[in-house]
């Protein structure tokens, strides 16, 4: 039952990402809703299935995106690794952890995407990419991270309830 929540939620996130969120642009940058969802899910203390969510999101995004799936897989799994490590260290400040993972994850995913596009033959000046794509994307991801974290925290509490002690 616990992993059954992942498919419809991630499918909805990918659909929203490809249809709505990608149209809300700031300069040429836009938010990455699946990245924020996976980061928020991986930061939840009781969650054990963050790895499954990352792989499932990569599979779904690989279908709708032209980004090579190894880039997505490496990026999202790195975000889960970082979130799990940070969750153990900054457990008293969960929003600080969410902002940190969103910041690091956005920069890492954009760097990976830039490198992949350079390898595939797209020539983009690094300074233009940083100023027009990365920084606006970072701002939008940070703005979306607050409500997404709150939603994922409530979802984790519903999916992984605390056992009552008698």
N, C-alpha and C positions, 0 to 999 in steps of 0.2 A: 504494500500500500504506500509505503514511504517514497519509493522511487517512481510511483505512478504519477505523482504530482509534477515531476520534471518534464515529461513530454508535452503535455498541453501548455504549461507555463512557458517553456522555452520556445515552443512553436508560436505561441502568441507574441513573444518577445521578438522573434525573428521576423514575423509578419509585420509587426509594428515598426521594427527597424527598417525594413525594406520599403514600407509604404508611407509611413508618417514621419518617423524620427529623422530619417535621412533627408527629408524635405525641409526640416527646421534647421537652417544653416546660419552660421555666423561666419561671415566671409566665406571660406570654402570648407570650413570644419563643421562636423556634426557629431552628435553624441553617439556612443556605442552602447546601446541598451543591453545586449547580451553580456558584454564585458562587465557592466555595472551589476547585473543580476548575479553573475557567477562570483564576482568579488564579494557581494553582500551575502550570498549563500555560504561561501567558504569561510566567512568571518563568524558565522554562528557557531556557538560552542558545542551544541548537541548534534550538529550535522556531521554525518559520516560519509555522505554521498556526493561531496563536492566534485570529486574526480569524475563521477558518472555524468554529472551535469556539464562539465567542461567538454568532455568527449562528445556528448550528445549535441551541445551547442555548435561545436566545430563541424559535426556532420551536417547539421541543418544549414549552417552558414556556408559550408562548402557547396551546397546545392544552389543557393541563391546569389552567391557572391563570386566574383571573378578572381578573388584573392586565392592563391594556392593554399590548399588545405593544410600542408605542413606548417605554413606560417601561422595559421589560426590555431593549430594544435599546440605548437611550441608556445605561442603567446598565452593562450588560455590556461594551459597546464602550469606555466610559470606564474601566472596570476594566482592560481590555486595554491601553489607551493608557498608563495610569498604571503598570501592571506593566512594560511594555516600557521606559518611561522610567526607572523605578527600577532595573530589572535592569541597565541600562548603568552606573548610578552606584554601586550597593551590591553589586557582584558578589562581594565577599569575605565578605559576611555574608548568605547566602541566607535563613536563617530570619528575620533581622531584616526583610528585604524582604518575606517572606511575611506576617509579622505586620503590617507597615505597610500592605500592600495589602489584607489582610483587614479591618483597622481602617477604612481609608478607604473601601473598597468597601462594607462593611456600613453605615456611616453614610450614604454617598451613596445606596445603594439604598433604605434606609429613608426617607430624606428625599424621594427621588423618589416613592416609594410613598405617603407621607403627602400630598404635594402633589397627586398624581393622585386620591387618595381624597377630598381636600377639593374638588377641581374636580368630581368626580362626585357630590358632595352628602353625603358621609359627614362628620358633624361629630364630631371627636374632639379633646379638649384636648391640646395639644402636650406639656404637662408629663406627662400620663398616658402618652402614647405613648412618650416618652423613657424614663420610669422603668419601665414595665411591658413594653414591647416591644423598644425599641432596645437598651438596656443588656444585658438577658438574651440577646438575639440575638447581640450583640457577644461576650459571654463564650463562648457555645456555638460560634460561628464560630472564635474563637481556639483553643478546645480541639480542635476538629476539624481545624484548619489544619495541625497538626504531622504527624499520620499521612497526611493527604491530600497534603501537600507531598512527603513521603518516597516515597509511592506514585507520584506524578506524575514525580518526578525519576528513579526507576527506569524508569518507562515511557518517558520521553524518551530515556534512554540505550539502551533496547532498540529504539525506533523510529528514532532518529537515532544510530547507532553512529559512533564515531570511525573515520576511515579510517586504516588502518595504513600507516606510512611505511616504505618499504624502503630 
